[in-house]
Structures are given as structure tokens and as C-alpha cells.
Amino acid sequence: MTMQADFVIIGAGSAGSAMAARLSEDGRHSVIVIEHGGSDFGPFIQMPAALSYPMNMGIYDWGYATEPEPHLGNRRLAAPRGKVIGGSSSINGMVFVRGHAEDFNHWADQGATGWSFADVLPYFKRMETSHQNGGIGGEEGWRGTDGPLHVQRGPAVNPLFKAFIDAGRQAGYGVTEDYNGSRQEGFGLMEQTIHNGQRWSTAEAYLKPALKRQNVNLVRGLARRVVIENHRATGVEIEAHGSIQVVQARREVIIAASAFNSPKLLMLSGIGPAAHLAEHGIEVVADRPGVGSNLQDHLEVYIQQECIQPITLYSKLNLVSKALIGAQWLFFRKGLGTSNQFEACAFVRSAAGVPYPDIQFHFLPGAIRYDGKAAAPMHGFQAHVGPMRSPSRGHVRLRAADARAAPVIRFNYMSHDEDWRDFRRAVRITREVFGQAAFDPFRGREIQPGADVQSDAEIDGFIRAHAESAYHPCGTCRMGRADDPGAVVDPETRVIGVDGLRVADSSIFPRVTNGNLNGPSIMTGEKAADHILGRAPLAPSNLEPWMNPNWRESDRVA
């Protein structure tokens, strides 16, 4: 195989796979995708209920962790990213959230011109086929009907899902029929990137179909740096099969390697804060102080409640039940194995005066950590809850001038008083919801934090000891105006100061969006592909998203 193409994409993940498909679909351009990870074949990735396994497996995960976080008791938090075709869409929780309209309007206000909600909604629609209520399309005009990414809702047969939504209504919050449609705010059913009983990653939706084309090739290797000649990217140096090789790009190199690895690759290539590059003996090609800065994430805690009816996932955690679930999935693609178990959720506002939701809930009919560890020894249910728009910012830096060295990841979580205020509200709102009449037939004692944790100081101690990343890192190659010294890419995803080089993945987000980031990351790849090809963007939408008319006066519906 020739090691050159019109476009060379680093990373076969959420954005990279989407770009590979879109850049190659008319047959006029050749594409090479460089991926360090391997195949996504096998039940650990393909079976939705097995979601806790791949992010704990070195074969599928880069295995990164944060530096000690000073505001979280100096704990090192896991920071998984997919090292496999499909990237993090192959190891994530399969939750599909577009984000709130105002998130993207904020992007545009911050200099990402052309990325307002009206601009990005057509790409969200282009990328998906929405399966709802036994049909395709969901809320008319808002959802996609023929895109490669299949999005569904779980069966929600466990009565605890209904209890959660009913309890939200009883607490005075609204209910939304489709949080990915006109109205995000409220309690409702959660959506999943699952299709025909299996994980529907971007490898399934985009990359595997694209690889059937003669103009697309996948190259296995570790990207070491972008080759830059006279301030123009001309290829990518990789380590493959024990030797150093160069994959040449006739037109452009596109980095889509994650919020951790994209800035790392830029810095290894001489693009980043000049003083930091000099520390590692790297020749400066472009002094861009924003590379690796602006790191953001979502944190969450688990509020766990005992269930007095034996209807939770606890009864399925023994080996016999797991074997039966696995067999039913393997042979029939039916049963509990076909869902990620996150089938109800909520987006609410923490206080009057907050214009749109700033707290997210994932509800689970079990009491167990996201990574599958430390299950409570009893029937229980839980809500993962956390604020959406933390003011805290961290950074990614080089540990060494070596592509094999893990980057230095410092989120600086919980570094503002606002973080603690919002998190306390999130904990108290969860308790209020769990205390509603809808949960009366199910509710036992509070497992975590426990009834003795009530004061601000006690809740703060719980957060400090138990907050975990929701695995939504972004922002480290921020998109903005070309004359913005803190921006890394312009609104067409071009790296400022270097020709023939782009970044398109969650690292370019100016600010983290509401909810899980796989959806916005795929949308970024879809939209970037049009910019790369020089196509006119899809026509902006004129649909008006719902905003709570009483947001100034109340955090509830009334």
C-alpha cells in the first residue's frame, strides 16, 4: 500500500471516523487513517451491558490518569480514552446527547463563527437515524432520519425508570419527550448509540463502511509528530512494525486524537507554548500558548439508595446470571445485554436565574460504580449527578519529547467556590427527587453519601472523596478567531500559523457542552469535513429551541 493520500487523519475515533467517511464518499479524494489501537471485535466492546470492561483494558484504552488533584484530596483520577477503531465511541457508555442550543451559541459568541446552534443542528440531523416510539425521526424537524449513526431508547421496562421520571415531575421539574429535540430541560428517557442489540460506535457507523472503498486505508501505527516543512504540514511520522515511517499528505493532515493526544501531538510537532517546547528541546514552529490549555470536563458523584424490592441489577451480578445474559445476547441479541442500563435521565437548572440546565442526571437501576467496581452489597438504585459548566480549567503538557510518554494531565477540578456551591445543590436536588412519592414503594435507606452527611462541610467532604470524572475532556485546542492569541484553530478548524493542518475533535470545543460529548464530537467531524472540502456549510436551521419562560423566577416549571 502506498503511504500517501490526499488527506491523512490521525485517530480513528468519533470525529476521525466521521471525517474519513465524508472526505472519501464522492470518490475524488484518497484518505489514510492512522490508528494506534486495534480491532473492536469481541463482546467486551460490542455488548452494550459490558461497557465497564473496555475502559479498564489496556488493549482498548490509553490508560491515562490525572496528576494528583489538589482540591480532591490529591487523588489521581482515571482519564480513559479509546485506543481502538472507533476511539472513545468504542469504550464509552453509549449515551447520546447533542448538547443544549445555548452551548453552541456560546461557542459562536467566543469566536467560533459558524458554530451556533442554528449552524450545527443540520449536521446533528445529517449524522443520525433517530429511532423513537417504534418509528424513525422523533420530534418532527429536529431529528435525523437517514444518517449513519443509529440512536435509540432503551426498553425502560424496569419500574424504577418510570419512578425516576415521575419523581422529577412531582418535585416540580418538567418532563421532556425528547431532550435531543426542541427541549432539553426536564426528566425523560435517555438515548443510546445502540443498534440491533450492539454498540453502534463510529467504527460501525462510519469507518467500516468507508474502508470498503478503494480510496480509504487504515494504517496501524503510533503517530510521533506531524512533519512540517516551510510552515506547511506534509505528512505524519509514525512508528509501525518496529520502524519509523512517514505517511505523506498531498493536501492536509487532520488531527483527531482526543483532548489529550491532539495537543500532545501538536506540541511534539513544535506547535504550542514556546517556553514549554524549549524545556523539552523541541524546535518551535508556531508559538501557540493555547495548545493544551482550557482543559475542561464534567465531574459527577453517585447518590445511591437502597431498593426494598428485589428488582434491580444486583440480582444479575452473579456469575450464573452474567453467563445467561451473555448467552442471550450472543445468540439472539436480546435481553439485558442489549442495553447500557442508562435509560432515564434529566437536565435541570440548579437555581432561579440560571437560563438553561446546568445539572445532568444519569439514572441506573443498580448501585455500582460506572467502571463496574465496588457494587453495593444489596438491591439499590443510583443517580450519577454533577454540574455541567464548571469554571475550573486545567491543562495538558508534555512529560517528555517522546510520543510514547503519557501526557501530563491536570484538570484542576473544583478550584472555584462556584464548583462547590453547584455540586452541593446537585446532591440536595437528587435527595429531593429520591424523596418523592413515586419512590415510596422502592425506597430504603440512603447508601451513599448516607443520612449523616447533611451540612455543607459534610457534603463537601463526600464530594472531595468520591467525585469522579464523567470522562468528558475537551477544550485543549480551542477554536476561535484567527487573531485570538489563545485560540489554536480557526472556525474552519485550521491550525493558526501552520498551513495544511487541522484539528477536529472535542479538543477544539471552546467550552464543554451539556451532557455526554460523543454526539458533539461526531458532529464536529461531520462539519469539519465540509470545511476541509471547501463546501458551503449546510443551510442554518430556523427552528427555535425551547427555553423555560420562568427561568429568572424559578428553577422549576412554574
matplotlib code that plots the C-alpha trace (Angstrom):
import matplotlib.pyplot as plt

x = [0.0, 1.3, 1.9, 0.4, -3.0, -4.8, -5.9, -4.2, -6.3, -4.6, -7.2, -10.0, -12.3, -15.6, -14.6, -11.9, -14.1, -16.8, -14.3, -12.8, -16.3, -17.3, -14.0, -14.0, -17.6, -17.6, -14.6, -12.5, -10.1, -7.9, -7.8, -5.4, -6.5, -3.7, -4.8, -2.5, -5.2, -6.6, -9.8, -13.1, -14.1, -15.5, -18.2, -16.4, -16.9, -19.9, -22.2, -23.7, -24.1, -20.3, -19.5, -17.4, -14.9, -13.2, -12.2, -10.3, -8.5, -5.1, -5.7, -8.6, -7.7, -4.7, -4.6, -4.1, -4.6, -4.6, -1.9, -2.9, -5.9, -5.3, -9.0, -10.0, -7.7, -4.7, -6.5, -5.4, -8.5, -8.8, -8.8, -9.6, -9.6, -10.2, -7.2, -9.1, -11.0, -14.0, -11.9, -13.8, -17.1, -16.0, -15.4, -17.9, -21.2, -23.1, -25.2, -26.2, -26.6, -26.4, -25.9, -28.0, -28.6, -27.1, -23.8, -23.2, -24.4, -21.8, -19.2, -20.1, -20.0, -16.5, -15.2, -16.2, -18.2, -20.5, -20.8, -24.0, -26.9, -28.6, -25.4, -24.7, -28.3, -28.2, -25.1, -26.6, -29.5, -27.3, -25.4, -28.2, -31.1, -33.3, -35.4, -38.3, -41.7, -41.5, -40.7, -37.9, -37.4, -38.7, -39.7, -40.6, -37.9, -35.4, -34.1, -32.3, -34.0, -31.3, -27.8, -25.2, -25.4, -28.3, -29.8, -32.4, -34.1, -33.8, -36.8, -37.2, -39.1, -37.8, -40.4, -37.6, -37.1, -40.7, -40.4, -37.5, -39.3, -42.5, -40.5, -38.9, -42.4, -43.6, -40.6, -41.8, -39.5, -40.7, -40.7, -39.2, -40.4, -37.0, -34.0, -32.3, -35.2, -36.6, -36.4, -33.5, -34.7, -36.6, -36.8, -37.2, -35.9, -32.2, -30.9, -28.2, -25.9, -27.0, -28.5, -29.8, -28.6, -25.0, -22.9, -23.1, -19.8, -18.3, -16.4, -19.7, -21.4, -18.7, -15.3, -16.1, -18.3, -15.7, -12.9, -14.8, -13.9, -10.7, -9.8, -9.7, -7.0, -6.3, -2.7, -1.8, 0.9, 1.8, 1.8, 5.0, 4.7, 3.4, 6.0, 6.1, 8.2, 8.2, 5.3, 3.2, 2.2, 3.3, 2.8, 2.9, 5.8, 4.7, 6.2, 4.9, 6.3, 9.4, 10.4, 9.9, 7.9, 6.3, 2.7, 2.6, -0.3, -0.8, -3.4, -3.9, -3.1, -6.0, -5.5, -8.5, -6.6, -8.6, -8.4, -5.3, -3.4, -4.3, -2.5, 0.3, 0.9, 0.8, 3.5, 5.6, 5.4, 6.6, 3.2, 2.4, 3.7, 7.2, 8.8, 7.3, 8.5, 12.0, 12.0, 11.8, 14.3, 11.6, 12.1, 9.3, 7.3, 4.4, 4.2, 0.6, 0.1, -3.4, -2.2, -3.0, -4.8, -8.5, -8.9, -12.4, -14.5, -17.7, -17.4, -20.1, -20.9, -23.2, -26.2, -27.2, -30.4, -31.4, -34.3, -36.7, -38.0, -35.7, -36.0, -32.5, -29.4, -28.0, -29.6, -27.8, -24.2, -23.6, -21.7, -24.6, -26.8, -23.9, -23.4, -27.1, -27.2, -24.1, -25.5, -28.9, -27.0, -24.5, -27.1, -30.2, -29.1, -31.9, -32.2, -30.3, -27.1, -28.5, -28.7, -26.2, -28.9, -28.9, -32.5, -33.7, -32.1, -32.7, -31.3, -32.3, -31.4, -29.7, -31.4, -33.6, -31.7, -29.8, -31.1, -30.7, -29.9, -26.6, -27.1, -27.3, -28.6, -28.0, -30.3, -29.3, -31.5, -28.5, -25.9, -22.5, -19.6, -19.5, -16.4, -18.1, -16.2, -17.5, -21.1, -23.2, -23.9, -27.7, -30.5, -30.3, -30.6, -28.5, -28.2, -25.0, -25.2, -22.9, -22.8, -22.4, -20.4, -17.6, -15.4, -12.3, -9.7, -6.7, -4.1, -2.3, 1.5, 4.3, 6.0, 8.8, 9.7, 8.6, 5.3, 5.3, 5.2, 1.8, 1.0, 0.8, -3.0, -4.1, -7.8, -7.6, -11.1, -13.2, -10.8, -13.7, -16.2, -18.9, -18.0, -18.7, -21.9, -23.3, -22.2, -23.9, -27.1, -26.9, -26.6, -29.5, -31.7, -31.1, -32.1, -35.3, -36.2, -35.5, -37.7, -40.8, -43.9, -43.1, -40.2, -42.2, -42.7, -39.0, -37.0, -34.9, -32.1, -29.6, -26.4, -24.3, -23.5, -25.6, -28.1, -25.4, -24.0, -26.1, -24.1, -22.2, -18.9, -20.1, -21.3, -18.0, -16.1, -18.2, -17.5, -13.8, -13.5, -15.9, -16.3, -15.2, -14.7, -17.7, -15.0, -15.9, -12.5, -12.4, -11.1, -7.3, -7.1, -9.7, -11.4, -11.7, -10.8, -7.6, -6.4, -7.1, -3.8, -5.4, -7.1, -5.4, -7.7, -9.9, -13.6, -12.7, -10.6, -7.3, -4.4, -3.4, 0.1, 0.6, -0.7, -2.3, -3.0, -6.3, -7.6, -11.2, -12.4, -13.5, -10.2, -11.5, -14.6, -14.4, -16.5, -17.8, -21.4, -24.3, -24.2, -22.0, -19.6, -19.7, -22.5, -20.9, -17.6, -19.1, -20.9, -17.5, -16.1, -19.1, -18.9, -15.1, -15.3, -17.3, -14.8, -11.9, -13.5, -14.3, -18.0, -20.6, -21.9, -25.4, -28.0, -28.7, -31.8, -34.6, -36.0, -36.4, -35.3, -37.5, -36.3, -38.0, -40.1, -39.8, -36.0, -35.5, -38.0, -37.8, -35.6, -38.8, -41.6, -43.8]
y = [0.0, 3.4, 5.6, 8.7, 10.2, 13.5, 13.6, 11.9, 11.7, 10.9, 9.0, 6.6, 7.9, 9.7, 12.7, 10.9, 8.1, 10.6, 12.6, 9.6, 8.6, 12.1, 13.1, 9.9, 9.4, 11.1, 9.0, 12.0, 12.1, 9.5, 9.1, 7.4, 7.0, 6.4, 4.4, 3.1, 0.8, -2.4, -4.2, -3.6, -7.2, -9.1, -9.0, -6.6, -3.8, -5.0, -6.0, -2.8, -4.2, -4.9, -1.2, -1.3, -3.7, -2.0, 1.2, -1.0, -2.9, -1.7, -3.3, -0.7, 2.2, 4.6, 4.1, 7.8, 9.2, 12.8, 14.2, 14.4, 16.8, 19.3, 20.0, 16.4, 15.1, 14.7, 11.8, 10.7, 10.2, 7.8, 9.5, 6.8, 7.4, 4.8, 3.2, 1.1, 1.7, 3.9, 5.6, 6.5, 5.7, 2.1, 2.2, 4.8, 4.5, 4.8, 7.8, 10.1, 13.8, 16.7, 19.4, 22.5, 25.1, 27.8, 25.8, 26.3, 29.9, 30.5, 28.9, 31.4, 34.3, 33.2, 33.5, 30.1, 31.9, 29.5, 27.1, 28.5, 26.1, 27.1, 26.2, 22.8, 21.4, 20.4, 18.4, 16.7, 15.7, 14.6, 12.2, 10.3, 8.0, 8.5, 5.6, 6.7, 5.3, 2.4, 4.7, 6.8, 10.5, 11.5, 15.1, 16.5, 18.7, 18.2, 14.7, 12.9, 10.1, 8.6, 9.2, 6.5, 6.9, 4.9, 6.4, 4.5, 4.5, 1.5, -0.6, 1.0, -2.0, -1.7, 0.3, 2.4, 4.3, 5.5, 6.2, 8.5, 10.5, 10.7, 11.8, 14.6, 15.8, 15.5, 17.7, 20.4, 19.8, 19.5, 16.3, 16.3, 14.0, 14.3, 16.1, 15.9, 17.7, 21.2, 20.9, 19.6, 20.7, 18.1, 14.5, 11.8, 8.7, 8.6, 7.8, 5.4, 4.7, 1.1, -0.6, -4.2, -5.0, -4.0, -0.9, 1.5, 3.2, 5.4, 2.3, 0.7, 3.8, 5.4, 3.7, 0.1, 1.2, 3.7, 1.1, -0.8, 2.0, 1.8, 5.3, 4.7, 2.9, 2.3, 2.4, 0.9, 2.9, 5.4, 8.9, 10.5, 14.0, 16.0, 16.6, 20.3, 21.9, 25.7, 26.1, 23.5, 20.1, 17.5, 14.2, 12.3, 10.4, 7.1, 4.2, 0.9, -2.6, -1.5, 1.2, 4.9, 5.7, 8.8, 8.9, 11.7, 14.1, 15.6, 18.1, 18.1, 16.5, 16.4, 15.6, 13.9, 12.2, 13.3, 16.2, 14.6, 13.4, 16.1, 18.9, 16.4, 15.8, 19.5, 20.1, 17.2, 18.8, 22.2, 23.9, 25.1, 27.3, 28.2, 28.1, 24.6, 23.3, 24.7, 22.8, 19.6, 20.6, 20.9, 23.4, 26.0, 26.0, 28.1, 29.7, 29.0, 29.4, 28.0, 24.5, 22.2, 24.9, 25.4, 21.7, 21.0, 18.0, 17.0, 15.6, 13.5, 11.7, 8.7, 9.2, 5.6, 4.5, 1.0, -0.6, -2.6, -4.6, -7.1, -5.6, -4.1, -5.1, -6.5, -9.9, -10.0, -9.6, -13.2, -15.4, -17.6, -14.5, -12.9, -16.1, -16.3, -12.6, -13.1, -16.2, -14.5, -11.5, -13.7, -15.9, -13.8, -10.1, -9.9, -9.3, -7.2, -7.4, -5.1, -2.0, 0.2, 0.3, 4.1, 4.5, 7.6, 10.9, 14.6, 18.0, 20.6, 24.1, 24.5, 27.8, 30.6, 32.9, 30.1, 30.4, 26.7, 23.4, 23.2, 19.8, 16.4, 13.1, 9.6, 7.2, 3.5, 0.7, -0.6, 0.7, 0.2, 2.3, 3.3, 1.2, -1.9, -1.9, -1.6, -2.7, -2.1, -5.5, -5.0, -4.0, -0.3, 2.4, 5.5, 8.8, 10.0, 13.7, 16.7, 20.3, 21.0, 24.2, 24.3, 27.5, 25.4, 25.0, 22.7, 21.8, 19.1, 19.2, 17.0, 14.7, 14.2, 14.8, 11.2, 10.1, 7.0, 9.1, 9.7, 13.4, 15.4, 15.9, 18.4, 19.3, 21.5, 20.2, 22.1, 25.1, 27.7, 28.3, 28.1, 24.4, 23.6, 25.6, 23.9, 20.4, 20.8, 21.9, 18.8, 16.5, 18.1, 18.1, 14.4, 13.7, 15.7, 13.7, 10.4, 11.6, 12.0, 9.7, 7.9, 6.2, 5.3, 1.6, 1.2, 3.5, 2.1, 3.8, 6.1, 4.1, 7.0, 9.6, 8.4, 10.1, 11.5, 13.7, 16.9, 20.1, 21.9, 20.8, 17.1, 17.2, 18.9, 16.1, 13.5, 15.3, 15.6, 11.8, 10.4, 12.8, 11.0, 12.2, 11.6, 11.2, 14.3, 16.0, 18.8, 22.3, 21.8, 23.1, 25.8, 27.1, 30.9, 33.9, 33.7, 36.9, 35.4, 34.6, 31.9, 30.1, 27.1, 26.6, 29.0, 28.4, 26.2, 24.0, 25.2, 25.3, 29.0, 29.6, 26.4, 25.6, 22.2, 21.2, 21.0, 19.7, 18.4, 16.6, 17.5, 19.4, 22.3, 22.9, 26.5, 25.3, 21.9, 21.2, 19.9, 16.2, 13.5, 14.5, 11.7, 13.3, 16.8, 15.2, 13.3, 16.5, 18.2, 15.6, 16.0, 19.7, 19.8, 17.6, 20.2, 22.9, 20.7, 20.0, 23.7, 23.0, 25.5, 24.6, 23.1, 25.8, 27.0, 25.9, 28.3, 26.2, 27.8, 25.7, 25.8, 27.9, 27.9, 31.2, 31.4, 30.8, 34.2, 33.4, 29.7, 26.6, 24.6, 24.6, 27.1]
z = [0.0, -0.8, 2.3, 0.9, 0.4, -0.2, 3.5, 6.4, 9.6, 13.0, 15.1, 14.1, 16.8, 17.0, 14.8, 12.8, 11.6, 10.5, 8.6, 6.9, 5.6, 4.5, 2.9, 0.8, -0.1, -3.5, -4.6, -5.6, -2.7, -1.0, 2.8, 5.2, 8.8, 11.3, 14.4, 17.2, 18.6, 17.1, 16.3, 18.1, 17.6, 20.6, 23.2, 25.6, 23.2, 21.1, 24.0, 25.5, 29.0, 29.1, 29.0, 32.2, 30.8, 27.8, 29.6, 32.1, 29.5, 28.2, 24.8, 24.3, 26.5, 26.6, 30.4, 31.3, 34.7, 36.1, 38.2, 41.9, 42.0, 44.9, 45.5, 45.5, 48.3, 45.9, 44.2, 40.8, 38.7, 35.7, 32.4, 29.8, 26.0, 23.4, 21.7, 19.2, 16.0, 16.9, 19.6, 22.7, 21.0, 21.3, 25.1, 26.3, 28.0, 24.7, 26.0, 23.2, 24.0, 21.5, 24.0, 24.7, 21.9, 24.1, 24.4, 20.7, 20.7, 23.4, 21.1, 18.3, 20.8, 21.8, 18.2, 16.7, 14.0, 12.1, 15.0, 16.6, 17.2, 14.0, 12.2, 13.9, 14.1, 10.3, 11.0, 14.0, 11.8, 8.9, 11.1, 12.8, 12.3, 15.3, 16.4, 18.7, 19.7, 17.2, 14.3, 12.8, 13.2, 16.6, 17.0, 13.6, 12.1, 14.9, 14.4, 11.6, 9.6, 7.4, 8.9, 9.6, 13.4, 14.8, 18.1, 20.1, 23.5, 25.9, 26.6, 30.1, 31.5, 35.0, 37.0, 38.6, 35.3, 35.4, 39.1, 38.5, 35.8, 37.9, 40.9, 38.8, 37.9, 41.5, 42.6, 40.2, 37.3, 33.8, 31.6, 28.2, 25.4, 23.6, 25.2, 21.8, 20.2, 20.9, 24.7, 26.7, 30.1, 32.2, 33.1, 30.4, 28.6, 27.8, 24.3, 23.3, 20.4, 20.2, 17.1, 16.7, 20.2, 19.8, 20.4, 17.4, 17.5, 14.8, 13.7, 12.8, 11.6, 9.5, 9.4, 8.4, 5.5, 4.4, 4.5, 1.8, -0.6, -2.6, -1.7, 2.1, 4.0, 7.7, 8.8, 12.2, 14.0, 16.7, 15.4, 16.6, 15.1, 12.2, 9.5, 8.8, 6.0, 5.5, 7.9, 6.0, 7.2, 4.6, 6.5, 9.7, 11.2, 12.7, 14.4, 12.9, 12.8, 14.7, 12.3, 11.7, 8.6, 7.1, 5.8, 3.3, 2.9, -0.5, 0.7, 4.5, 7.8, 10.3, 13.9, 15.7, 18.5, 21.6, 24.1, 25.5, 22.4, 20.0, 21.9, 22.7, 19.0, 18.2, 20.9, 19.7, 16.3, 17.5, 17.9, 21.4, 24.2, 23.2, 26.6, 27.3, 24.0, 24.7, 28.0, 26.0, 23.3, 20.7, 17.9, 17.8, 14.6, 15.9, 19.3, 20.3, 24.0, 23.9, 22.9, 25.9, 27.9, 28.6, 29.6, 30.9, 32.0, 33.9, 37.4, 39.0, 42.2, 42.7, 45.0, 46.0, 47.6, 48.9, 47.0, 49.1, 46.1, 44.5, 41.0, 40.5, 38.7, 41.9, 41.2, 37.9, 39.2, 40.0, 37.5, 36.5, 35.7, 33.8, 31.8, 30.9, 29.9, 27.8, 26.0, 25.3, 23.8, 21.9, 20.2, 20.0, 20.5, 23.2, 26.9, 29.4, 27.4, 24.7, 26.9, 28.7, 31.5, 31.4, 30.2, 32.1, 32.7, 33.5, 32.7, 35.3, 36.4, 39.8, 40.8, 39.6, 37.3, 35.6, 32.0, 30.9, 32.5, 34.4, 36.1, 34.5, 35.9, 34.6, 36.4, 36.9, 38.5, 40.4, 42.9, 41.3, 40.1, 36.4, 35.9, 37.3, 40.6, 44.1, 43.8, 46.9, 48.6, 48.2, 45.9, 45.1, 42.5, 41.9, 40.1, 38.6, 39.1, 38.5, 37.3, 33.6, 33.3, 35.8, 35.7, 36.5, 33.8, 33.6, 31.0, 29.1, 28.9, 27.6, 30.0, 27.6, 23.9, 23.3, 21.7, 23.9, 27.1, 28.6, 28.7, 32.0, 32.6, 35.2, 35.3, 38.4, 39.3, 41.9, 42.0, 42.3, 45.0, 42.3, 41.8, 45.4, 45.5, 42.4, 43.4, 46.8, 45.0, 42.8, 45.8, 47.5, 44.4, 44.0, 47.5, 47.0, 43.9, 45.6, 48.4, 46.2, 46.5, 43.2, 45.0, 48.2, 47.0, 46.4, 48.7, 51.6, 53.4, 51.6, 50.9, 49.7, 50.9, 53.9, 56.1, 58.4, 55.6, 55.7, 56.3, 53.6, 55.1, 55.2, 51.6, 50.5, 52.2, 50.3, 47.0, 47.7, 48.4, 45.8, 42.8, 39.6, 36.0, 33.7, 31.0, 29.0, 28.5, 25.9, 25.1, 24.7, 21.1, 21.4, 18.3, 18.0, 15.9, 13.9, 15.7, 19.2, 20.8, 23.0, 20.1, 18.4, 15.4, 13.4, 12.8, 9.8, 12.1, 10.6, 12.9, 13.2, 12.0, 10.0, 6.6, 5.6, 9.2, 11.1, 14.4, 14.6, 17.7, 21.3, 21.9, 19.7, 21.9, 23.3, 26.3, 27.4, 26.2, 28.3, 28.6, 27.1, 24.4, 21.8, 19.9, 19.6, 18.7, 15.8, 14.7, 14.8, 12.4, 10.1, 9.9, 9.6, 6.6, 4.7, 5.7, 4.6, 1.2, 0.7, 0.5, 1.5, 5.0, 5.3, 5.5, 9.0, 10.8, 11.7, 14.4, 17.8, 20.8, 24.0, 26.9, 30.2, 30.2, 34.0, 34.3, 36.0, 38.7, 39.3, 38.8, 38.3, 35.7, 37.4]

ax = plt.figure().add_subplot(projection="3d")
ax.plot(x, y, z, "-o")
ax.set_aspect("equal")
plt.show()
